[in-house]
Amino acid sequence: MFKKTFTAAALIVATAVTALPAAAQQISFGISAANQQERDLIRGGLLIYQLANGGDPAQVLNQAVTGNVGVIHQEGNGHNGSLVQGGQGQSGGVFQFGNNTNGHLAQGANGAADLLFTFGW
C-alpha cells in the first residue's frame, strides 16, 4: 500500500511540476500512513534518520512521555517549518529543500504517521 501511495504521489508531483505557473516558488507533497504497516515504516525511517544524524536536538524531536517522534530537516535558506503533535504515538517529518519554503505539519490523531516534503526556488 505504501508503494502505491508513494507512486501516486510521485505521479501527482510530476504532473504538477509541468503545470506550475512561472510565479510558483515552491512545491510540496505529503505522505500519510493508511494502516499500521505504513505507520511502522514511517516511524522506523524517522528513528533511523535520528540515529544517522546523531540525534541532533535542533533537528530531531523525541518525546518519551507521549511516544511521539518528529523530525524537521532543512537544507538551503529562508525556510519556515513547524511540526505540531497533539496526541500520543505520533511520527512526523518535515523535510524542506531549496530556498524560502513554508512547510507545516499538524498531527491530531493518536498514532498518526505523516511526512511532508517541500522544495523551493
Biopython code that builds the backbone (N, CA, C, O; Angstrom):
import numpy as np
from Bio.PDB.StructureBuilder import StructureBuilder

atoms = [
    (1, "MET", "N", (0.819, -1.186, 0.000)),
    (1, "MET", "CA", (0.000, 0.000, 0.000)),
    (1, "MET", "C", (0.867, 1.256, 0.000)),
    (1, "MET", "O", (0.566, 2.227, -0.695)),
    (2, "PHE", "N", (1.955, 1.231, 0.791)),
    (2, "PHE", "CA", (2.847, 2.383, 0.857)),
    (2, "PHE", "C", (3.477, 2.637, -0.506)),
    (2, "PHE", "O", (3.626, 3.785, -0.922)),
    (3, "LYS", "N", (3.851, 1.549, -1.207)),
    (3, "LYS", "CA", (4.450, 1.684, -2.531)),
    (3, "LYS", "C", (3.470, 2.337, -3.497)),
    (3, "LYS", "O", (3.858, 3.200, -4.285)),
    (4, "LYS", "N", (2.202, 1.931, -3.442)),
    (4, "LYS", "CA", (1.182, 2.522, -4.302)),
    (4, "LYS", "C", (0.976, 3.994, -3.961)),
    (4, "LYS", "O", (0.836, 4.827, -4.857)),
    (5, "THR", "N", (0.956, 4.315, -2.679)),
    (5, "THR", "CA", (0.776, 5.695, -2.240)),
    (5, "THR", "C", (1.934, 6.556, -2.716)),
    (5, "THR", "O", (1.728, 7.663, -3.214)),
    (6, "PHE", "N", (3.160, 6.044, -2.562)),
    (6, "PHE", "CA", (4.338, 6.800, -2.975)),
    (6, "PHE", "C", (4.346, 6.985, -4.490)),
    (6, "PHE", "O", (4.663, 8.070, -4.977)),
    (7, "THR", "N", (4.001, 5.945, -5.235)),
    (7, "THR", "CA", (3.952, 6.037, -6.698)),
    (7, "THR", "C", (2.916, 7.065, -7.135)),
    (7, "THR", "O", (3.172, 7.870, -8.030)),
    (8, "ALA", "N", (1.759, 7.037, -6.509)),
    (8, "ALA", "CA", (0.714, 8.009, -6.835)),
    (8, "ALA", "C", (1.182, 9.425, -6.531)),
    (8, "ALA", "O", (0.946, 10.340, -7.320)),
    (9, "ALA", "N", (1.845, 9.613, -5.392)),
    (9, "ALA", "CA", (2.354, 10.933, -5.019)),
    (9, "ALA", "C", (3.392, 11.414, -6.032)),
    (9, "ALA", "O", (3.388, 12.584, -6.414)),
    (10, "ALA", "N", (4.278, 10.521, -6.468)),
    (10, "ALA", "CA", (5.298, 10.885, -7.442)),
    (10, "ALA", "C", (4.667, 11.310, -8.774)),
    (10, "ALA", "O", (5.124, 12.263, -9.403)),
    (11, "LEU", "N", (3.623, 10.604, -9.196)),
    (11, "LEU", "CA", (2.941, 10.966, -10.439)),
    (11, "LEU", "C", (2.241, 12.319, -10.311)),
    (11, "LEU", "O", (2.256, 13.120, -11.245)),
    (12, "ILE", "N", (1.640, 12.565, -9.173)),
    (12, "ILE", "CA", (0.978, 13.851, -8.946)),
    (12, "ILE", "C", (1.994, 14.984, -8.972)),
    (12, "ILE", "O", (1.750, 16.032, -9.569)),
    (13, "VAL", "N", (3.139, 14.769, -8.319)),
    (13, "VAL", "CA", (4.188, 15.798, -8.294)),
    (13, "VAL", "C", (4.701, 16.051, -9.702)),
    (13, "VAL", "O", (4.856, 17.205, -10.102)),
    (14, "ALA", "N", (4.970, 14.988, -10.467)),
    (14, "ALA", "CA", (5.471, 15.152, -11.829)),
    (14, "ALA", "C", (4.481, 15.919, -12.689)),
    (14, "ALA", "O", (4.880, 16.777, -13.477)),
    (15, "THR", "N", (3.200, 15.622, -12.548)),
    (15, "THR", "CA", (2.170, 16.326, -13.309)),
    (15, "THR", "C", (2.072, 17.782, -12.873)),
    (15, "THR", "O", (1.942, 18.680, -13.705)),
    (16, "ALA", "N", (2.135, 18.008, -11.566)),
    (16, "ALA", "CA", (2.021, 19.372, -11.038)),
    (16, "ALA", "C", (3.192, 20.239, -11.477)),
    (16, "ALA", "O", (3.010, 21.421, -11.772)),
    (17, "VAL", "N", (4.385, 19.671, -11.524)),
    (17, "VAL", "CA", (5.570, 20.447, -11.913)),
    (17, "VAL", "C", (5.429, 20.948, -13.340)),
    (17, "VAL", "O", (5.822, 22.076, -13.636)),
    (18, "THR", "N", (4.883, 20.141, -14.223)),
    (18, "THR", "CA", (4.731, 20.582, -15.612)),
    (18, "THR", "C", (3.658, 21.652, -15.759)),
    (18, "THR", "O", (3.665, 22.393, -16.741)),
    (19, "ALA", "N", (2.742, 21.749, -14.810)),
    (19, "ALA", "CA", (1.655, 22.719, -14.895)),
    (19, "ALA", "C", (1.867, 23.942, -14.005)),
    (19, "ALA", "O", (0.969, 24.774, -13.877)),
    (20, "LEU", "N", (3.032, 24.057, -13.395)),
    (20, "LEU", "CA", (3.284, 25.170, -12.483)),
    (20, "LEU", "C", (3.372, 26.499, -13.226)),
    (20, "LEU", "O", (4.021, 26.585, -14.268)),
    (21, "PRO", "N", (2.731, 27.525, -12.702)),
    (21, "PRO", "CA", (2.906, 28.842, -13.297)),
    (21, "PRO", "C", (4.311, 29.368, -12.985)),
    (21, "PRO", "O", (4.953, 28.923, -12.033)),
    (22, "ALA", "N", (4.768, 30.303, -13.785)),
    (22, "ALA", "CA", (6.123, 30.841, -13.624)),
    (22, "ALA", "C", (6.325, 31.482, -12.255)),
    (22, "ALA", "O", (7.454, 31.535, -11.766)),
    (23, "ALA", "N", (5.252, 31.971, -11.622)),
    (23, "ALA", "CA", (5.370, 32.668, -10.344)),
    (23, "ALA", "C", (5.468, 31.718, -9.150)),
    (23, "ALA", "O", (5.779, 32.162, -8.045)),
    (24, "ALA", "N", (5.212, 30.432, -9.343)),
    (24, "ALA", "CA", (5.261, 29.478, -8.223)),
    (24, "ALA", "C", (6.675, 29.421, -7.662)),
    (24, "ALA", "O", (7.651, 29.407, -8.412)),
    (25, "GLN", "N", (6.775, 29.391, -6.351)),
    (25, "GLN", "CA", (8.082, 29.395, -5.709)),
    (25, "GLN", "C", (8.351, 28.141, -4.899)),
    (25, "GLN", "O", (9.461, 27.964, -4.397)),
    (26, "GLN", "N", (7.371, 27.273, -4.759)),
    (26, "GLN", "CA", (7.592, 26.021, -4.044)),
    (26, "GLN", "C", (6.574, 24.987, -4.477)),
    (26, "GLN", "O", (5.510, 25.298, -5.013)),
    (27, "ILE", "N", (6.947, 23.746, -4.222)),
    (27, "ILE", "CA", (6.027, 22.634, -4.442)),
    (27, "ILE", "C", (6.158, 21.724, -3.237)),
    (27, "ILE", "O", (7.260, 21.496, -2.737)),
    (28, "SER", "N", (5.026, 21.200, -2.767)),
    (28, "SER", "CA", (5.017, 20.342, -1.586)),
    (28, "SER", "C", (4.168, 19.114, -1.848)),
    (28, "SER", "O", (3.212, 19.151, -2.622)),
    (29, "PHE", "N", (4.533, 18.031, -1.191)),
    (29, "PHE", "CA", (3.678, 16.847, -1.191)),
    (29, "PHE", "C", (3.838, 16.124, 0.126)),
    (29, "PHE", "O", (4.891, 16.179, 0.762)),
    (30, "GLY", "N", (2.790, 15.454, 0.523)),
    (30, "GLY", "CA", (2.795, 14.751, 1.795)),
    (30, "GLY", "C", (2.431, 13.292, 1.634)),
    (30, "GLY", "O", (1.788, 12.893, 0.664)),
    (31, "ILE", "N", (2.854, 12.509, 2.602)),
    (31, "ILE", "CA", (2.536, 11.090, 2.659)),
    (31, "ILE", "C", (1.957, 10.818, 4.040)),
    (31, "ILE", "O", (2.573, 11.141, 5.055)),
    (32, "SER", "N", (0.775, 10.224, 4.071)),
    (32, "SER", "CA", (0.130, 9.860, 5.334)),
    (32, "SER", "C", (-0.095, 8.355, 5.360)),
    (32, "SER", "O", (-0.563, 7.767, 4.385)),
    (33, "ALA", "N", (0.242, 7.747, 6.479)),
    (33, "ALA", "CA", (0.065, 6.303, 6.628)),
    (33, "ALA", "C", (-1.418, 5.958, 6.680)),
    (33, "ALA", "O", (-2.207, 6.635, 7.339)),
    (34, "ALA", "N", (-1.781, 4.888, 5.969)),
    (34, "ALA", "CA", (-3.174, 4.452, 5.939)),
    (34, "ALA", "C", (-3.424, 3.232, 6.807)),
    (34, "ALA", "O", (-4.575, 2.901, 7.092)),
    (35, "ASN", "N", (-2.354, 2.552, 7.237)),
    (35, "ASN", "CA", (-2.530, 1.352, 8.052)),
    (35, "ASN", "C", (-1.318, 1.193, 8.983)),
    (35, "ASN", "O", (-0.369, 1.974, 8.916)),
    (36, "GLN", "N", (-1.362, 0.191, 9.833)),
    (36, "GLN", "CA", (-0.304, 0.007, 10.827)),
    (36, "GLN", "C", (1.054, -0.273, 10.187)),
    (36, "GLN", "O", (2.078, 0.203, 10.676)),
    (37, "GLN", "N", (1.070, -1.029, 9.115)),
    (37, "GLN", "CA", (2.341, -1.340, 8.447)),
    (37, "GLN", "C", (3.005, -0.053, 7.931)),
    (37, "GLN", "O", (4.217, 0.111, 8.072)),
    (38, "GLU", "N", (2.238, 0.842, 7.348)),
    (38, "GLU", "CA", (2.786, 2.104, 6.859)),
    (38, "GLU", "C", (3.214, 3.003, 8.017)),
    (38, "GLU", "O", (4.233, 3.687, 7.922)),
    (39, "ARG", "N", (2.450, 3.007, 9.106)),
    (39, "ARG", "CA", (2.847, 3.787, 10.288)),
    (39, "ARG", "C", (4.181, 3.290, 10.834)),
    (39, "ARG", "O", (5.053, 4.085, 11.184)),
    (40, "ASP", "N", (4.332, 1.967, 10.904)),
    (40, "ASP", "CA", (5.587, 1.387, 11.393)),
    (40, "ASP", "C", (6.748, 1.747, 10.479)),
    (40, "ASP", "O", (7.848, 2.021, 10.960)),
    (41, "LEU", "N", (6.521, 1.750, 9.162)),
    (41, "LEU", "CA", (7.568, 2.078, 8.202)),
    (41, "LEU", "C", (8.018, 3.529, 8.356)),
    (41, "LEU", "O", (9.218, 3.805, 8.359)),
    (42, "ILE", "N", (7.076, 4.451, 8.482)),
    (42, "ILE", "CA", (7.422, 5.864, 8.661)),
    (42, "ILE", "C", (8.148, 6.070, 9.986)),
    (42, "ILE", "O", (9.174, 6.748, 10.031)),
    (43, "ARG", "N", (7.622, 5.488, 11.067)),
    (43, "ARG", "CA", (8.262, 5.638, 12.379)),
    (43, "ARG", "C", (9.677, 5.064, 12.359)),
    (43, "ARG", "O", (10.606, 5.690, 12.869)),
    (44, "GLY", "N", (9.846, 3.880, 11.774)),
    (44, "GLY", "CA", (11.172, 3.272, 11.688)),
    (44, "GLY", "C", (12.142, 4.121, 10.886)),
    (44, "GLY", "O", (13.305, 4.270, 11.262)),
    (45, "GLY", "N", (11.663, 4.680, 9.778)),
    (45, "GLY", "CA", (12.506, 5.551, 8.960)),
    (45, "GLY", "C", (12.946, 6.790, 9.712)),
    (45, "GLY", "O", (14.100, 7.205, 9.604)),
    (46, "LEU", "N", (12.032, 7.393, 10.481)),
    (46, "LEU", "CA", (12.386, 8.579, 11.262)),
    (46, "LEU", "C", (13.367, 8.241, 12.385)),
    (46, "LEU", "O", (14.255, 9.039, 12.687)),
    (47, "LEU", "N", (13.219, 7.077, 13.003)),
    (47, "LEU", "CA", (14.161, 6.663, 14.043)),
    (47, "LEU", "C", (15.543, 6.388, 13.456)),
    (47, "LEU", "O", (16.554, 6.723, 14.075)),
    (48, "ILE", "N", (15.599, 5.781, 12.269)),
    (48, "ILE", "CA", (16.886, 5.562, 11.594)),
    (48, "ILE", "C", (17.516, 6.905, 11.242)),
    (48, "ILE", "O", (18.725, 7.082, 11.397)),
    (49, "TYR", "N", (16.708, 7.850, 10.771)),
    (49, "TYR", "CA", (17.200, 9.194, 10.484)),
    (49, "TYR", "C", (17.824, 9.808, 11.733)),
    (49, "TYR", "O", (18.892, 10.416, 11.675)),
    (50, "GLN", "N", (17.136, 9.638, 12.863)),
    (50, "GLN", "CA", (17.623, 10.174, 14.126)),
    (50, "GLN", "C", (18.979, 9.565, 14.483)),
    (50, "GLN", "O", (19.900, 10.286, 14.868)),
    (51, "LEU", "N", (19.103, 8.259, 14.359)),
    (51, "LEU", "CA", (20.377, 7.597, 14.664)),
    (51, "LEU", "C", (21.474, 8.029, 13.704)),
    (51, "LEU", "O", (22.606, 8.264, 14.126)),
    (52, "ALA", "N", (21.155, 8.138, 12.422)),
    (52, "ALA", "CA", (22.149, 8.514, 11.412)),
    (52, "ALA", "C", (22.673, 9.934, 11.620)),
    (52, "ALA", "O", (23.807, 10.243, 11.253)),
    (53, "ASN", "N", (21.846, 10.791, 12.207)),
    (53, "ASN", "CA", (22.242, 12.182, 12.425)),
    (53, "ASN", "C", (22.654, 12.459, 13.863)),
    (53, "ASN", "O", (22.782, 13.620, 14.253)),
    (54, "GLY", "N", (22.858, 11.444, 14.636)),
    (54, "GLY", "CA", (23.338, 11.619, 15.998)),
    (54, "GLY", "C", (22.334, 12.241, 16.940)),
    (54, "GLY", "O", (22.714, 12.724, 18.007)),
    (55, "GLY", "N", (21.071, 12.245, 16.580)),
    (55, "GLY", "CA", (20.044, 12.779, 17.477)),
    (55, "GLY", "C", (20.196, 14.263, 17.728)),
    (55, "GLY", "O", (19.921, 14.722, 18.836)),
    (56, "ASP", "N", (20.630, 15.040, 16.728)),
    (56, "ASP", "CA", (20.801, 16.484, 16.859)),
    (56, "ASP", "C", (19.489, 17.107, 17.343)),
    (56, "ASP", "O", (18.495, 17.056, 16.618)),
    (57, "PRO", "N", (19.454, 17.696, 18.551)),
    (57, "PRO", "CA", (18.202, 18.219, 19.093)),
    (57, "PRO", "C", (17.615, 19.370, 18.285)),
    (57, "PRO", "O", (16.434, 19.683, 18.440)),
    (58, "ALA", "N", (18.401, 20.004, 17.434)),
    (58, "ALA", "CA", (17.864, 21.071, 16.596)),
    (58, "ALA", "C", (17.026, 20.512, 15.457)),
    (58, "ALA", "O", (16.211, 21.227, 14.874)),
    (59, "GLN", "N", (17.222, 19.238, 15.137)),
    (59, "GLN", "CA", (16.506, 18.656, 14.013)),
    (59, "GLN", "C", (15.567, 17.531, 14.411)),
    (59, "GLN", "O", (14.600, 17.259, 13.699)),
    (60, "VAL", "N", (15.828, 16.874, 15.530)),
    (60, "VAL", "CA", (15.064, 15.685, 15.892)),
    (60, "VAL", "C", (14.357, 15.912, 17.217)),
    (60, "VAL", "O", (14.973, 16.311, 18.205)),
    (61, "LEU", "N", (13.069, 15.655, 17.224)),
    (61, "LEU", "CA", (12.272, 15.808, 18.436)),
    (61, "LEU", "C", (11.789, 14.426, 18.845)),
    (61, "LEU", "O", (11.215, 13.704, 18.030)),
    (62, "ASN", "N", (12.013, 14.052, 20.090)),
    (62, "ASN", "CA", (11.569, 12.750, 20.565)),
    (62, "ASN", "C", (11.011, 12.936, 21.963)),
    (62, "ASN", "O", (11.752, 13.267, 22.888)),
    (63, "GLN", "N", (9.724, 12.728, 22.125)),
    (63, "GLN", "CA", (9.081, 12.949, 23.411)),
    (63, "GLN", "C", (8.765, 11.595, 24.038)),
    (63, "GLN", "O", (7.820, 10.919, 23.633)),
    (64, "ALA", "N", (9.557, 11.211, 25.019)),
    (64, "ALA", "CA", (9.413, 9.892, 25.638)),
    (64, "ALA", "C", (8.073, 9.737, 26.357)),
    (64, "ALA", "O", (7.522, 8.637, 26.387)),
    (65, "VAL", "N", (7.539, 10.808, 26.931)),
    (65, "VAL", "CA", (6.293, 10.715, 27.689)),
    (65, "VAL", "C", (5.119, 10.339, 26.784)),
    (65, "VAL", "O", (4.299, 9.499, 27.153)),
    (66, "THR", "N", (5.033, 10.952, 25.610)),
    (66, "THR", "CA", (3.914, 10.699, 24.701)),
    (66, "THR", "C", (4.235, 9.655, 23.638)),
    (66, "THR", "O", (3.338, 9.189, 22.936)),
    (67, "GLY", "N", (5.506, 9.285, 23.515)),
    (67, "GLY", "CA", (5.899, 8.322, 22.490)),
    (67, "GLY", "C", (5.931, 8.909, 21.096)),
    (67, "GLY", "O", (5.936, 8.167, 20.115)),
    (68, "ASN", "N", (5.952, 10.228, 20.990)),
    (68, "ASN", "CA", (5.991, 10.901, 19.690)),
    (68, "ASN", "C", (7.417, 11.016, 19.187)),
    (68, "ASN", "O", (8.354, 11.187, 19.966)),
    (69, "VAL", "N", (7.568, 10.920, 17.870)),
    (69, "VAL", "CA", (8.853, 11.123, 17.217)),
    (69, "VAL", "C", (8.634, 12.126, 16.099)),
    (69, "VAL", "O", (7.689, 11.996, 15.320)),
    (70, "GLY", "N", (9.496, 13.122, 16.015)),
    (70, "GLY", "CA", (9.362, 14.115, 14.955)),
    (70, "GLY", "C", (10.709, 14.569, 14.452)),
    (70, "GLY", "O", (11.688, 14.608, 15.196)),
    (71, "VAL", "N", (10.748, 14.914, 13.168)),
    (71, "VAL", "CA", (11.975, 15.386, 12.529)),
    (71, "VAL", "C", (11.643, 16.613, 11.696)),
    (71, "VAL", "O", (10.656, 16.627, 10.960)),
    (72, "ILE", "N", (12.466, 17.633, 11.816)),
    (72, "ILE", "CA", (12.425, 18.772, 10.907)),
    (72, "ILE", "C", (13.814, 18.874, 10.291)),
    (72, "ILE", "O", (14.800, 19.101, 10.992)),
    (73, "HIS", "N", (13.880, 18.704, 8.978)),
    (73, "HIS", "CA", (15.157, 18.752, 8.260)),
    (73, "HIS", "C", (15.069, 19.850, 7.213)),
    (73, "HIS", "O", (14.158, 19.861, 6.386)),
    (74, "GLN", "N", (16.032, 20.783, 7.255)),
    (74, "GLN", "CA", (16.023, 21.901, 6.314)),
    (74, "GLN", "C", (17.391, 22.030, 5.652)),
    (74, "GLN", "O", (18.420, 22.082, 6.325)),
    (75, "GLU", "N", (17.383, 22.080, 4.332)),
    (75, "GLU", "CA", (18.602, 22.328, 3.563)),
    (75, "GLU", "C", (18.331, 23.507, 2.649)),
    (75, "GLU", "O", (17.361, 23.506, 1.892)),
    (76, "GLY", "N", (19.190, 24.511, 2.720)),
    (76, "GLY", "CA", (19.009, 25.716, 1.919)),
    (76, "GLY", "C", (18.857, 26.923, 2.824)),
    (76, "GLY", "O", (19.409, 26.954, 3.924)),
    (77, "ASN", "N", (18.109, 27.919, 2.364)),
    (77, "ASN", "CA", (17.988, 29.184, 3.098)),
    (77, "ASN", "C", (16.544, 29.651, 3.199)),
    (77, "ASN", "O", (15.726, 29.375, 2.321)),
    (78, "GLY", "N", (16.240, 30.363, 4.284)),
    (78, "GLY", "CA", (14.963, 31.057, 4.429)),
    (78, "GLY", "C", (13.740, 30.191, 4.630)),
    (78, "GLY", "O", (12.636, 30.599, 4.271)),
    (79, "HIS", "N", (13.905, 29.010, 5.192)),
    (79, "HIS", "CA", (12.759, 28.117, 5.389)),
    (79, "HIS", "C", (11.950, 28.499, 6.624)),
    (79, "HIS", "O", (12.477, 29.061, 7.584)),
    (80, "ASN", "N", (10.655, 28.179, 6.576)),
    (80, "ASN", "CA", (9.761, 28.355, 7.701)),
    (80, "ASN", "C", (9.021, 27.028, 7.852)),
    (80, "ASN", "O", (8.202, 26.678, 7.002)),
    (81, "GLY", "N", (9.301, 26.289, 8.922)),
    (81, "GLY", "CA", (8.687, 24.980, 9.089)),
    (81, "GLY", "C", (8.277, 24.725, 10.526)),
    (81, "GLY", "O", (8.875, 25.256, 11.463)),
    (82, "SER", "N", (7.240, 23.898, 10.690)),
    (82, "SER", "CA", (6.802, 23.544, 12.040)),
    (82, "SER", "C", (6.190, 22.150, 12.038)),
    (82, "SER", "O", (5.720, 21.652, 11.015)),
    (83, "LEU", "N", (6.211, 21.539, 13.218)),
    (83, "LEU", "CA", (5.606, 20.235, 13.441)),
    (83, "LEU", "C", (4.880, 20.298, 14.772)),
    (83, "LEU", "O", (5.497, 20.533, 15.811)),
    (84, "VAL", "N", (3.565, 20.087, 14.744)),
    (84, "VAL", "CA", (2.753, 20.122, 15.955)),
    (84, "VAL", "C", (2.111, 18.746, 16.117)),
    (84, "VAL", "O", (1.420, 18.258, 15.222)),
    (85, "GLN", "N", (2.352, 18.131, 17.278)),
    (85, "GLN", "CA", (1.787, 16.815, 17.560)),
    (85, "GLN", "C", (0.893, 16.915, 18.784)),
    (85, "GLN", "O", (1.354, 17.279, 19.866)),
    (86, "GLY", "N", (-0.401, 16.590, 18.615)),
    (86, "GLY", "CA", (-1.357, 16.767, 19.692)),
    (86, "GLY", "C", (-1.874, 15.484, 20.303)),
    (86, "GLY", "O", (-2.850, 15.518, 21.053)),
    (87, "GLY", "N", (-1.265, 14.369, 20.013)),
    (87, "GLY", "CA", (-1.733, 13.100, 20.559)),
    (87, "GLY", "C", (-0.575, 12.274, 21.065)),
    (87, "GLY", "O", (0.451, 12.816, 21.477)),
    (88, "GLN", "N", (-0.733, 10.961, 21.035)),
    (88, "GLN", "CA", (0.310, 10.057, 21.512)),
    (88, "GLN", "C", (0.686, 9.077, 20.412)),
    (88, "GLN", "O", (-0.138, 8.723, 19.569)),
    (89, "GLY", "N", (1.953, 8.641, 20.431)),
    (89, "GLY", "CA", (2.428, 7.651, 19.485)),
    (89, "GLY", "C", (2.482, 8.152, 18.053)),
    (89, "GLY", "O", (2.332, 7.370, 17.115)),
    (90, "GLN", "N", (2.694, 9.451, 17.877)),
    (90, "GLN", "CA", (2.714, 10.039, 16.547)),
    (90, "GLN", "C", (4.134, 10.070, 15.991)),
    (90, "GLN", "O", (5.106, 10.162, 16.740)),
    (91, "SER", "N", (4.236, 9.991, 14.661)),
    (91, "SER", "CA", (5.507, 10.080, 13.955)),
    (91, "SER", "C", (5.328, 11.071, 12.824)),
    (91, "SER", "O", (4.434, 10.917, 11.992)),
    (92, "GLY", "N", (6.181, 12.097, 12.791)),
    (92, "GLY", "CA", (6.044, 13.106, 11.737)),
    (92, "GLY", "C", (7.388, 13.639, 11.296)),
    (92, "GLY", "O", (8.314, 13.771, 12.096)),
    (93, "GLY", "N", (7.483, 13.942, 10.015)),
    (93, "GLY", "CA", (8.706, 14.514, 9.463)),
    (93, "GLY", "C", (8.405, 15.624, 8.489)),
    (93, "GLY", "O", (7.545, 15.484, 7.619)),
    (94, "VAL", "N", (9.122, 16.742, 8.633)),
    (94, "VAL", "CA", (9.028, 17.876, 7.720)),
    (94, "VAL", "C", (10.406, 18.026, 7.088)),
    (94, "VAL", "O", (11.395, 18.245, 7.787)),
    (95, "PHE", "N", (10.469, 17.909, 5.757)),
    (95, "PHE", "CA", (11.730, 17.976, 5.035)),
    (95, "PHE", "C", (11.635, 19.104, 4.014)),
    (95, "PHE", "O", (10.782, 19.078, 3.127)),
    (96, "GLN", "N", (12.531, 20.112, 4.148)),
    (96, "GLN", "CA", (12.488, 21.288, 3.287)),
    (96, "GLN", "C", (13.825, 21.440, 2.564)),
    (96, "GLN", "O", (14.893, 21.330, 3.168)),
    (97, "PHE", "N", (13.741, 21.696, 1.248)),
    (97, "PHE", "CA", (14.932, 21.809, 0.415)),
    (97, "PHE", "C", (14.825, 23.047, -0.466)),
    (97, "PHE", "O", (13.726, 23.474, -0.819)),
    (98, "GLY", "N", (15.973, 23.621, -0.818)),
    (98, "GLY", "CA", (15.987, 24.793, -1.687)),
    (98, "GLY", "C", (15.956, 26.064, -0.871)),
    (98, "GLY", "O", (16.691, 26.204, 0.107)),
    (99, "ASN", "N", (15.099, 26.995, -1.276)),
    (99, "ASN", "CA", (15.050, 28.293, -0.624)),
    (99, "ASN", "C", (13.620, 28.747, -0.362)),
    (99, "ASN", "O", (12.713, 28.511, -1.159)),
    (100, "ASN", "N", (13.449, 29.406, 0.781)),
    (100, "ASN", "CA", (12.215, 30.127, 1.132)),
    (100, "ASN", "C", (10.958, 29.278, 1.057)),
    (100, "ASN", "O", (9.973, 29.692, 0.446)),
    (101, "THR", "N", (10.970, 28.104, 1.661)),
    (101, "THR", "CA", (9.773, 27.271, 1.678)),
    (101, "THR", "C", (9.004, 27.440, 2.979)),
    (101, "THR", "O", (9.561, 27.827, 4.006)),
    (102, "ASN", "N", (7.720, 27.143, 2.911)),
    (102, "ASN", "CA", (6.853, 27.108, 4.084)),
    (102, "ASN", "C", (6.275, 25.705, 4.159)),
    (102, "ASN", "O", (5.550, 25.279, 3.260)),
    (103, "GLY", "N", (6.594, 24.985, 5.231)),
    (103, "GLY", "CA", (6.087, 23.629, 5.408)),
    (103, "GLY", "C", (5.650, 23.413, 6.843)),
    (103, "GLY", "O", (6.459, 23.513, 7.766)),
    (104, "HIS", "N", (4.383, 23.120, 7.032)),
    (104, "HIS", "CA", (3.828, 22.954, 8.372)),
    (104, "HIS", "C", (3.021, 21.661, 8.437)),
    (104, "HIS", "O", (2.184, 21.394, 7.575)),
    (105, "LEU", "N", (3.281, 20.868, 9.462)),
    (105, "LEU", "CA", (2.600, 19.596, 9.649)),
    (105, "LEU", "C", (1.972, 19.587, 11.032)),
    (105, "LEU", "O", (2.663, 19.785, 12.032)),
    (106, "ALA", "N", (0.667, 19.357, 11.096)),
    (106, "ALA", "CA", (-0.059, 19.270, 12.366)),
    (106, "ALA", "C", (-0.710, 17.900, 12.455)),
    (106, "ALA", "O", (-1.455, 17.499, 11.560)),
    (107, "GLN", "N", (-0.430, 17.184, 13.535)),
    (107, "GLN", "CA", (-0.994, 15.857, 13.755)),
    (107, "GLN", "C", (-1.886, 15.904, 14.985)),
    (107, "GLN", "O", (-1.478, 16.406, 16.032)),
    (108, "GLY", "N", (-3.104, 15.381, 14.863)),
    (108, "GLY", "CA", (-4.018, 15.403, 15.986)),
    (108, "GLY", "C", (-4.422, 14.026, 16.475)),
    (108, "GLY", "O", (-4.719, 13.856, 17.657)),
    (109, "ALA", "N", (-4.439, 13.053, 15.602)),
    (109, "ALA", "CA", (-4.908, 11.713, 15.971)),
    (109, "ALA", "C", (-3.783, 10.891, 16.591)),
    (109, "ALA", "O", (-2.633, 10.974, 16.158)),
    (110, "ASN", "N", (-4.118, 10.106, 17.597)),
    (110, "ASN", "CA", (-3.131, 9.204, 18.190)),
    (110, "ASN", "C", (-2.654, 8.218, 17.134)),
    (110, "ASN", "O", (-3.453, 7.683, 16.365)),
    (111, "GLY", "N", (-1.348, 7.983, 17.104)),
    (111, "GLY", "CA", (-0.770, 7.025, 16.173)),
    (111, "GLY", "C", (-0.611, 7.525, 14.749)),
    (111, "GLY", "O", (-0.300, 6.733, 13.859)),
    (112, "ALA", "N", (-0.812, 8.813, 14.503)),
    (112, "ALA", "CA", (-0.662, 9.350, 13.150)),
    (112, "ALA", "C", (0.797, 9.241, 12.707)),
    (112, "ALA", "O", (1.712, 9.337, 13.525)),
    (113, "ALA", "N", (1.000, 9.039, 11.407)),
    (113, "ALA", "CA", (2.341, 8.978, 10.825)),
    (113, "ALA", "C", (2.296, 9.702, 9.485)),
    (113, "ALA", "O", (1.616, 9.262, 8.559)),
    (114, "ASP", "N", (3.025, 10.819, 9.384)),
    (114, "ASP", "CA", (2.965, 11.666, 8.200)),
    (114, "ASP", "C", (4.353, 12.217, 7.858)),
    (114, "ASP", "O", (5.193, 12.440, 8.730)),
    (115, "LEU", "N", (4.556, 12.424, 6.564)),
    (115, "LEU", "CA", (5.773, 13.063, 6.067)),
    (115, "LEU", "C", (5.362, 14.208, 5.144)),
    (115, "LEU", "O", (4.394, 14.090, 4.392)),
    (116, "LEU", "N", (6.103, 15.318, 5.206)),
    (116, "LEU", "CA", (5.856, 16.466, 4.338)),
    (116, "LEU", "C", (7.178, 16.847, 3.687)),
    (116, "LEU", "O", (8.175, 17.074, 4.373)),
    (117, "PHE", "N", (7.180, 16.917, 2.354)),
    (117, "PHE", "CA", (8.360, 17.315, 1.593)),
    (117, "PHE", "C", (8.051, 18.609, 0.855)),
    (117, "PHE", "O", (7.028, 18.707, 0.178)),
    (118, "THR", "N", (8.931, 19.607, 0.980)),
    (118, "THR", "CA", (8.726, 20.887, 0.330)),
    (118, "THR", "C", (10.018, 21.290, -0.373)),
    (118, "THR", "O", (11.104, 21.235, 0.204)),
    (119, "PHE", "N", (9.871, 21.702, -1.645)),
    (119, "PHE", "CA", (11.015, 22.124, -2.452)),
    (119, "PHE", "C", (10.748, 23.544, -2.940)),
    (119, "PHE", "O", (9.681, 23.824, -3.486)),
    (120, "GLY", "N", (11.715, 24.443, -2.744)),
    (120, "GLY", "CA", (11.529, 25.827, -3.135)),
    (120, "GLY", "C", (12.676, 26.349, -3.992)),
    (120, "GLY", "O", (13.786, 25.819, -3.964)),
    (121, "TRP", "N", (12.382, 27.390, -4.746)),
    (121, "TRP", "CA", (13.410, 28.009, -5.589)),
    (121, "TRP", "C", (13.231, 29.499, -5.612)),
    (121, "TRP", "O", (13.999, 30.203, -6.268)),
]
sb = StructureBuilder()
sb.init_structure("model")
sb.init_model(0)
sb.init_chain("A")
sb.init_seg("    ")
for serial, (resi, resn, name, xyz) in enumerate(atoms, 1):
    if name == "N":
        sb.init_residue(resn, " ", resi, " ")
    sb.init_atom(name, np.array(xyz, "f"), 0.0, 1.0, " ", f" {name:<3s}", serial, name[0])
structure = sb.get_structure()
